């Protein structure tokens, strides 16, 4: 009978150790997820600021054209690259913002 009690205590201690380890891993996963979320929000705000700067530069070049300071060709050349980047920045910002708007299910092998 003493062996049964000792074996049961051993299984119980092992189960408790496994539970504690699982909790520690879960806490680590949550901390990592919060860090990723924080970094993603920071990056999204940086991209939004960049998009605003590019739009402002585009508006200034249009004003310069309207006042006769630069040619339409200069405006169109200047427009293409920044507006393209601005569009990409907005898409990236939307992706970053939407990435953490709901529950995210991690598949095995996915990094946080």
N, C-alpha and C positions, 0 to 999 in steps of 0.2 A: 503494500500500500504506500509506503514512503516513496518508492520509486515513481509511482503515478503522480503524487503531489509535487515531487521535484521536477518531473518532466513537464507537468502543466505549468509550473512557475517559470521554467525555462522557456516554454513556448510563449507564455504571456510576456516575459521580458523581451523576447525577440520581436514579438508583434509591436510592443511599445516602441522599441528602438526603430523599427521600420516606419512606424507612424511618425515619429519625430523627424526622421530623415525626410519623409515625404513632405512634411510641413515646412522644413527648412528649404527644400527645393522649390516649393510653391511660393514661399516668401521671396526667394531669390528671383524667380520668374516675374513676380509682381514688381519688384524693384527695377528689374531690367526693362519691363514694359513701360513703367513710368518714365524712365530715363529716355527711352526711344520716343515716347510721346512728347516729352519736353523738347527734345532736340528737333523733332519734326515740326512742332509749333513754332519754334524759333526760326527754322529754315523757311517755313511758309510765310512768316512775317517779313523775312528778308526778301523773299521773292516778290511779295506784294509791294514792298518799298521800291524794288528795282523796276517793277512794271510801272509804278507811278512816275518814276524818274524818266523812264523811256517815253512815256506818254507826254510828259512835260517837254522833253526835248523835241518831240515830234511837233507839238503845238507851237513851240518857239520857231522851228524851221518854217512852219506854215505862215506864221506871222512875218517872218523875215521875207518870205516870197511875196506875200501880199503887199509889203511895203517897198518891194523892188530891190531889196538888198541881195537876194540870191535868185538864181534861175529855177524854173520848174524842174529841170533835169537834176539840179542839185538837191532839190527837195525829194524827188522820187528816189534818187540814189541813197540819200540819207534815210528815207522812210523804210526801204525794204528790209535792211538788216535789223534795225531796232524794233520795228513792228513785228517782225517775225519772232525775234527773241521775246518780245513782250507777250505775244500770243503763247509761246512755249512756257514762259514764266507763269502766266495765269493758269495754264493747264496743269503745270506742276504744282502750283499752289493749291488748286482745287483738289488734285490727287492727294497731296499731303493732308489737307483739311478733312477730306472725306475718308481717309484711311482709318482714322481713329474716331469716327463719329458713332460707331456702333460696336457691337461685340465682334471681336476678331478671333476667328478660330484658327489656331495654329496647327498645321499638319506636321506630321513627324518629318524631321529634316529641315523645316523652315527655321530661319533665324528670326529673332525678334527684331 
